[in-house]
Structures are given as structure tokens and as C-alpha cells.
Amino acid sequence: MREALIAGVVTSKVPSMNVVIISAPGAKAPYFAHVGDELYDAVVKSIKLDTVTFALTASASPGDPKSPREIVRKVRPTLGENNK
């Protein structure tokens, strides 16, 4: 199964207004998520201009201390207003 992809982020001076745009395999439209929104087996923990952090909600394998509890995905910037 393919993973969802971060299509982009929209940031604001007010961090609670930040949005991550996620493209999921098989979905007809992208998802627009805010901090605290649940997606599959994770919750959006933070949205920044260059990274999005997810906290996993799925239980890790018992006795596996190396299981990640957070996933940080880098966002690749594209040419825009702030990247001239």
C-alpha cells in the first residue's frame, strides 16, 4: 500500500491556523488537516513551513522500544512569494 503524501502546507502568523494538505492514495480529493486532527493511525502534532510532525496512535509491538512514536516529514519548498 502507498503512503499518503504531503502535497503542501499553508502557514499563518497564528500557528493554530496552519494547514497541511495531504494527498492519499485512492482519494478523490486531498485532505486539509490542522494540528490535532486524526489521520489513519496518527495525529497531526505540528505544522511548520518545512516540516510536519505526526504522533502515532497505533500501539507499538509489545517489547519493541525502537518503535517510533513520532514521524517528522520534511516539506519541499517550491518557488513562491517567499522564495524568489
TORKOLNU-773661 format. One record per residue: x, y, z of N, C-alpha, C in turn; chain; residue number from 1. Coordinates in Angstrom, 1 decimal, always signed. Example, Ala and Ser with C-alpha at 12.3 -4.5 7.8 and 13.67 -1.06 7.14 Angstrom:
2
{nc1->+13.2	nc2->-5.7	nc3->+7.8	cac1->+12.3	cac2->-4.5	cac3->+7.8	cc1->+13.2	cc2->-3.3	cc3->+7.8	unit->A	pos->1} .
{nc1->+12.8	nc2->-2.2	nc3->+7.1	cac1->+13.7	cac2->-1.1	cac3->+7.1	cc1->+12.9	cc2->+0.0	cc3->+7.9	unit->A	pos->2} .
This chain:
84
{nc1->+0.8	nc2->-1.2	nc3->+0.0	cac1->+0.0	cac2->+0.0	cac3->+0.0	cc1->+0.9	cc2->+1.2	cc3->+0.0	unit->A	pos->1} .
{nc1->+0.5	nc2->+2.3	nc3->-0.8	cac1->+1.3	cac2->+3.5	cac3->-0.8	cc1->+0.9	cc2->+4.4	cc3->+0.4	unit->A	pos->2} .
{nc1->+1.9	nc2->+5.2	nc3->+0.8	cac1->+1.6	cac2->+6.1	cac3->+1.9	cc1->+1.0	cc2->+7.4	cc3->+1.4	unit->A	pos->3} .
{nc1->+0.4	nc2->+8.1	nc3->+2.3	cac1->-0.2	cac2->+9.4	cac3->+1.9	cc1->+1.0	cc2->+10.3	cc3->+1.7	unit->A	pos->4} .
{nc1->+0.9	nc2->+11.3	nc3->+0.9	cac1->+1.9	cac2->+12.3	cac3->+0.6	cc1->+1.5	cc2->+13.7	cc3->+1.0	unit->A	pos->5} .
{nc1->+2.5	nc2->+14.4	nc3->+1.5	cac1->+2.2	cac2->+15.8	cac3->+1.8	cc1->+2.3	cc2->+16.6	cc3->+0.6	unit->A	pos->6} .
{nc1->+1.2	nc2->+17.2	nc3->+0.2	cac1->+1.1	cac2->+18.0	cac3->-1.1	cc1->+1.6	cc2->+19.4	cc3->-0.8	unit->A	pos->7} .
{nc1->+1.4	nc2->+19.9	nc3->+0.4	cac1->+1.9	cac2->+21.2	cac3->+0.8	cc1->+1.4	cc2->+21.6	cc3->+2.1	unit->A	pos->8} .
{nc1->+1.8	nc2->+22.8	nc3->+2.5	cac1->+1.4	cac2->+23.4	cac3->+3.8	cc1->+1.0	cc2->+24.9	cc3->+3.6	unit->A	pos->9} .
{nc1->+0.1	nc2->+25.3	nc3->+4.4	cac1->-0.3	cac2->+26.7	cac3->+4.4	cc1->+0.0	cc2->+27.2	cc3->+5.8	unit->A	pos->10} .
{nc1->+0.9	nc2->+28.2	nc3->+6.0	cac1->+1.3	cac2->+28.7	cac3->+7.3	cc1->+0.7	cc2->+30.1	cc3->+7.5	unit->A	pos->11} .
{nc1->+0.5	nc2->+30.4	nc3->+8.8	cac1->-0.1	cac2->+31.7	cac3->+9.2	cc1->+0.8	cc2->+32.2	cc3->+10.3	unit->A	pos->12} .
{nc1->+0.6	nc2->+33.5	nc3->+10.6	cac1->+1.2	cac2->+34.1	cac3->+11.7	cc1->+0.7	cc2->+33.5	cc3->+13.0	unit->A	pos->13} .
{nc1->-0.6	nc2->+33.0	nc3->+12.9	cac1->-1.2	cac2->+32.3	cac3->+14.0	cc1->-1.0	cc2->+30.8	cc3->+13.8	unit->A	pos->14} .
{nc1->-0.2	nc2->+30.2	nc3->+14.6	cac1->+0.1	cac2->+28.7	cac3->+14.4	cc1->-1.1	cc2->+27.8	cc3->+14.3	unit->A	pos->15} .
{nc1->-2.2	nc2->+28.2	nc3->+15.1	cac1->-3.3	cac2->+27.3	cac3->+15.1	cc1->-4.1	cc2->+27.3	cc3->+13.7	unit->A	pos->16} .
{nc1->-3.7	nc2->+28.3	nc3->+12.9	cac1->-4.3	cac2->+28.4	cac3->+11.5	cc1->-3.6	cc2->+27.6	cc3->+10.5	unit->A	pos->17} .
{nc1->-2.4	nc2->+27.0	nc3->+10.8	cac1->-1.6	cac2->+26.3	cac3->+9.8	cc1->-2.4	cc2->+25.1	cc3->+9.4	unit->A	pos->18} .
{nc1->-2.2	nc2->+24.7	nc3->+8.1	cac1->-2.9	cac2->+23.6	cac3->+7.5	cc1->-1.9	cc2->+22.8	cc3->+6.7	unit->A	pos->19} .
{nc1->-2.0	nc2->+21.4	nc3->+6.8	cac1->-1.2	cac2->+20.6	cac3->+5.9	cc1->-2.2	cc2->+19.9	cc3->+4.9	unit->A	pos->20} .
{nc1->-1.7	nc2->+19.9	nc3->+3.6	cac1->-2.5	cac2->+19.3	cac3->+2.6	cc1->-2.0	cc2->+18.0	cc3->+2.3	unit->A	pos->21} .
{nc1->-2.8	nc2->+16.9	nc3->+2.4	cac1->-2.4	cac2->+15.6	cac3->+2.3	cc1->-3.1	cc2->+14.9	cc3->+1.2	unit->A	pos->22} .
{nc1->-2.3	nc2->+14.3	nc3->+0.3	cac1->-2.9	cac2->+13.5	cac3->-0.8	cc1->-2.8	cc2->+12.0	cc3->-0.5	unit->A	pos->23} .
{nc1->-3.9	nc2->+11.4	nc3->-0.4	cac1->-4.0	cac2->+9.9	cac3->+0.0	cc1->-4.3	cc2->+9.1	cc3->-1.2	unit->A	pos->24} .
{nc1->-3.6	nc2->+7.9	nc3->-1.3	cac1->-3.9	cac2->+7.0	cac3->-2.5	cc1->-5.3	cc2->+6.7	cc3->-2.6	unit->A	pos->25} .
{nc1->-5.9	nc2->+6.8	nc3->-3.7	cac1->-7.3	cac2->+6.4	cac3->-4.0	cc1->-8.3	cc2->+7.4	cc3->-3.6	unit->A	pos->26} .
{nc1->-7.9	nc2->+8.5	nc3->-3.0	cac1->-8.8	cac2->+9.6	cac3->-2.6	cc1->-9.1	cc2->+10.5	cc3->-3.8	unit->A	pos->27} .
{nc1->-10.3	nc2->+10.9	nc3->-3.9	cac1->-10.7	cac2->+11.8	cac3->-5.0	cc1->-10.2	cc2->+13.2	cc3->-4.8	unit->A	pos->28} .
{nc1->-10.1	nc2->+13.6	nc3->-3.5	cac1->-9.7	cac2->+15.0	cac3->-3.2	cc1->-8.7	cc2->+14.9	cc3->-2.0	unit->A	pos->29} .
{nc1->-7.8	nc2->+15.9	nc3->-1.9	cac1->-6.8	cac2->+16.0	cac3->-0.8	cc1->-7.5	cc2->+16.2	cc3->+0.5	unit->A	pos->30} .
{nc1->-6.8	nc2->+15.9	nc3->+1.6	cac1->-7.3	cac2->+16.2	cac3->+2.9	cc1->-6.6	cc2->+17.5	cc3->+3.4	unit->A	pos->31} .
{nc1->-7.3	nc2->+18.3	nc3->+4.1	cac1->-6.8	cac2->+19.5	cac3->+4.7	cc1->-6.9	cc2->+19.3	cc3->+6.2	unit->A	pos->32} .
{nc1->-5.7	nc2->+19.2	nc3->+6.8	cac1->-5.7	cac2->+18.9	cac3->+8.3	cc1->-5.0	cc2->+20.0	cc3->+9.1	unit->A	pos->33} .
{nc1->-5.5	nc2->+20.1	nc3->+10.3	cac1->-4.9	cac2->+21.1	cac3->+11.3	cc1->-4.2	cc2->+20.3	cc3->+12.4	unit->A	pos->34} .
{nc1->-3.5	nc2->+21.0	nc3->+13.2	cac1->-2.9	cac2->+20.3	cac3->+14.4	cc1->-4.0	cc2->+19.7	cc3->+15.3	unit->A	pos->35} .
{nc1->-3.8	nc2->+18.5	nc3->+15.7	cac1->-4.8	cac2->+17.8	cac3->+16.5	cc1->-5.8	cc2->+16.9	cc3->+15.7	unit->A	pos->36} .
{nc1->-5.8	nc2->+17.0	nc3->+14.4	cac1->-6.6	cac2->+16.2	cac3->+13.5	cc1->-6.1	cc2->+14.8	cc3->+13.5	unit->A	pos->37} .
{nc1->-6.9	nc2->+13.8	nc3->+13.5	cac1->-6.5	cac2->+12.4	cac3->+13.4	cc1->-6.6	cc2->+11.9	cc3->+12.0	unit->A	pos->38} .
{nc1->-5.5	nc2->+11.2	nc3->+11.6	cac1->-5.4	cac2->+10.7	cac3->+10.2	cc1->-4.9	cc2->+9.3	cc3->+10.3	unit->A	pos->39} .
{nc1->-5.8	nc2->+8.3	nc3->+9.9	cac1->-5.4	cac2->+6.9	cac3->+10.0	cc1->-4.9	cc2->+6.5	cc3->+11.3	unit->A	pos->40} .
{nc1->-3.6	nc2->+6.3	nc3->+11.5	cac1->-3.0	cac2->+5.8	cac3->+12.8	cc1->-2.1	cc2->+6.9	cc3->+13.4	unit->A	pos->41} .
{nc1->-2.4	nc2->+8.1	nc3->+13.1	cac1->-1.6	cac2->+9.2	cac3->+13.7	cc1->-2.4	cc2->+10.5	cc3->+13.9	unit->A	pos->42} .
{nc1->-1.9	nc2->+11.4	nc3->+14.7	cac1->-2.5	cac2->+12.7	cac3->+14.9	cc1->-1.5	cc2->+13.7	cc3->+14.5	unit->A	pos->43} .
{nc1->-1.9	nc2->+14.8	nc3->+13.8	cac1->-1.0	cac2->+15.9	cac3->+13.4	cc1->-0.6	cc2->+16.6	cc3->+14.7	unit->A	pos->44} .
{nc1->+0.7	nc2->+16.6	nc3->+14.9	cac1->+1.2	cac2->+17.2	cac3->+16.2	cc1->+1.7	cc2->+18.7	cc3->+15.9	unit->A	pos->45} .
{nc1->+2.4	nc2->+18.9	nc3->+14.8	cac1->+2.8	cac2->+20.3	cac3->+14.5	cc1->+2.9	cc2->+20.4	cc3->+13.0	unit->A	pos->46} .
{nc1->+2.7	nc2->+21.7	nc3->+12.5	cac1->+2.8	cac2->+22.0	cac3->+11.1	cc1->+3.7	cc2->+23.3	cc3->+11.1	unit->A	pos->47} .
{nc1->+4.8	nc2->+23.1	nc3->+10.4	cac1->+5.7	cac2->+24.3	cac3->+10.2	cc1->+6.0	cc2->+24.4	cc3->+8.7	unit->A	pos->48} .
{nc1->+6.6	nc2->+25.5	nc3->+8.3	cac1->+6.8	cac2->+25.7	cac3->+6.9	cc1->+7.6	cc2->+24.6	cc3->+6.2	unit->A	pos->49} .
{nc1->+8.6	nc2->+24.0	nc3->+7.0	cac1->+9.5	cac2->+23.0	cac3->+6.4	cc1->+9.2	cc2->+21.6	cc3->+6.9	unit->A	pos->50} .
{nc1->+8.4	nc2->+21.4	nc3->+7.9	cac1->+8.2	cac2->+20.0	cac3->+8.4	cc1->+6.8	cc2->+19.9	cc3->+9.0	unit->A	pos->51} .
{nc1->+6.3	nc2->+18.6	nc3->+9.0	cac1->+5.0	cac2->+18.3	cac3->+9.6	cc1->+5.3	cc2->+17.1	cc3->+10.5	unit->A	pos->52} .
{nc1->+4.9	nc2->+17.2	nc3->+11.8	cac1->+5.1	cac2->+16.1	cac3->+12.7	cc1->+3.8	cc2->+15.4	cc3->+13.1	unit->A	pos->53} .
{nc1->+3.9	nc2->+14.1	nc3->+13.0	cac1->+2.7	cac2->+13.2	cac3->+13.3	cc1->+3.1	cc2->+12.4	cc3->+14.6	unit->A	pos->54} .
{nc1->+2.1	nc2->+12.3	nc3->+15.5	cac1->+2.3	cac2->+11.4	cac3->+16.6	cc1->+1.5	cc2->+10.1	cc3->+16.3	unit->A	pos->55} .
{nc1->+2.1	nc2->+9.0	nc3->+16.4	cac1->+1.5	cac2->+7.7	cac3->+16.1	cc1->+0.5	cc2->+7.4	cc3->+17.2	unit->A	pos->56} .
{nc1->-0.7	nc2->+6.9	nc3->+16.8	cac1->-1.7	cac2->+6.5	cac3->+17.8	cc1->-1.8	cc2->+4.9	cc3->+17.8	unit->A	pos->57} .
{nc1->-1.3	nc2->+4.3	nc3->+16.8	cac1->-1.3	cac2->+2.8	cac3->+16.8	cc1->-0.4	cc2->+2.3	cc3->+17.8	unit->A	pos->58} .
{nc1->-0.8	nc2->+1.2	nc3->+18.5	cac1->+0.0	cac2->+0.7	cac3->+19.6	cc1->+1.3	cc2->+0.0	cc3->+18.9	unit->A	pos->59} .
{nc1->+2.4	nc2->+0.2	nc3->+19.5	cac1->+3.6	cac2->-0.4	cac3->+19.1	cc1->+3.6	cc2->-1.9	cc3->+19.5	unit->A	pos->60} .
{nc1->+4.5	nc2->-2.6	nc3->+18.8	cac1->+4.6	cac2->-4.0	cac3->+19.2	cc1->+5.1	cc2->-4.1	cc3->+20.6	unit->A	pos->61} .
{nc1->+4.5	nc2->-5.0	nc3->+21.4	cac1->+5.0	cac2->-5.1	cac3->+22.8	cc1->+6.5	cc2->-5.5	cc3->+22.9	unit->A	pos->62} .
{nc1->+7.2	nc2->-4.8	nc3->+23.8	cac1->+8.6	cac2->-5.0	cac3->+24.0	cc1->+9.5	cc2->-4.5	cc3->+22.9	unit->A	pos->63} .
{nc1->+9.0	nc2->-3.6	nc3->+22.0	cac1->+9.8	cac2->-3.0	cac3->+20.9	cc1->+10.1	cc2->-1.6	cc3->+21.3	unit->A	pos->64} .
{nc1->+11.2	nc2->-1.3	nc3->+22.0	cac1->+11.5	cac2->+0.1	cac3->+22.4	cc1->+11.9	cc2->+1.0	cc3->+21.2	unit->A	pos->65} .
{nc1->+12.2	nc2->+0.4	nc3->+20.1	cac1->+12.6	cac2->+1.2	cac3->+18.9	cc1->+11.5	cc2->+1.7	cc3->+18.0	unit->A	pos->66} .
{nc1->+10.3	nc2->+1.3	nc3->+18.4	cac1->+9.1	cac2->+1.7	cac3->+17.6	cc1->+9.0	cc2->+3.2	cc3->+17.6	unit->A	pos->67} .
{nc1->+8.9	nc2->+3.9	nc3->+16.5	cac1->+8.8	cac2->+5.3	cac3->+16.5	cc1->+7.4	cc2->+5.8	cc3->+17.1	unit->A	pos->68} .
{nc1->+7.4	nc2->+6.8	nc3->+17.9	cac1->+6.2	cac2->+7.3	cac3->+18.4	cc1->+5.8	cc2->+8.6	cc3->+17.6	unit->A	pos->69} .
{nc1->+6.8	nc2->+9.2	nc3->+17.0	cac1->+6.6	cac2->+10.4	cac3->+16.2	cc1->+7.2	cc2->+10.2	cc3->+14.8	unit->A	pos->70} .
{nc1->+6.6	nc2->+10.8	nc3->+13.8	cac1->+7.2	cac2->+10.8	cac3->+12.5	cc1->+7.2	cc2->+12.2	cc3->+12.0	unit->A	pos->71} .
{nc1->+8.4	nc2->+12.7	nc3->+11.6	cac1->+8.6	cac2->+14.0	cac3->+11.1	cc1->+8.8	cc2->+13.9	cc3->+9.6	unit->A	pos->72} .
{nc1->+8.0	nc2->+14.6	nc3->+8.8	cac1->+8.1	cac2->+14.6	cac3->+7.3	cc1->+8.5	cc2->+16.0	cc3->+6.9	unit->A	pos->73} .
{nc1->+9.6	nc2->+16.0	nc3->+6.1	cac1->+10.0	cac2->+17.3	cac3->+5.5	cc1->+9.1	cc2->+17.7	cc3->+4.4	unit->A	pos->74} .
{nc1->+9.0	nc2->+19.0	nc3->+4.2	cac1->+8.2	cac2->+19.6	cac3->+3.2	cc1->+9.2	cc2->+20.3	cc3->+2.2	unit->A	pos->75} .
{nc1->+9.1	nc2->+19.9	nc3->+1.0	cac1->+10.0	cac2->+20.5	cac3->+0.0	cc1->+9.4	cc2->+21.8	cc3->-0.5	unit->A	pos->76} .
{nc1->+10.1	nc2->+22.9	nc3->-0.3	cac1->+9.5	cac2->+24.2	cac3->-0.7	cc1->+9.5	cc2->+24.4	cc3->-2.3	unit->A	pos->77} .
{nc1->+8.6	nc2->+25.1	nc3->-2.8	cac1->+8.5	cac2->+25.4	cac3->-4.2	cc1->+8.6	cc2->+26.9	cc3->-4.3	unit->A	pos->78} .
{nc1->+9.0	nc2->+27.4	nc3->-5.5	cac1->+9.1	cac2->+28.8	cac3->-5.7	cc1->+7.8	cc2->+29.5	cc3->-5.5	unit->A	pos->79} .
{nc1->+7.8	nc2->+30.5	nc3->-4.7	cac1->+6.6	cac2->+31.3	cac3->-4.3	cc1->+7.0	cc2->+32.6	cc3->-3.8	unit->A	pos->80} .
{nc1->+6.1	nc2->+33.3	nc3->-3.2	cac1->+6.3	cac2->+34.7	cac3->-2.7	cc1->+7.6	cc2->+34.8	cc3->-1.8	unit->A	pos->81} .
{nc1->+7.8	nc2->+33.9	nc3->-0.9	cac1->+8.9	cac2->+34.0	cac3->+0.0	cc1->+10.2	cc2->+33.3	cc3->-0.6	unit->A	pos->82} .
{nc1->+10.2	nc2->+32.7	nc3->-1.7	cac1->+11.4	cac2->+32.0	cac3->-2.3	cc1->+11.8	cc2->+32.6	cc3->-3.6	unit->A	pos->83} .
{nc1->+12.0	nc2->+33.8	nc3->-3.7	cac1->+12.3	cac2->+34.4	cac3->-5.0	cc1->+13.7	cc2->+34.3	cc3->-5.4	unit->A	pos->84} .
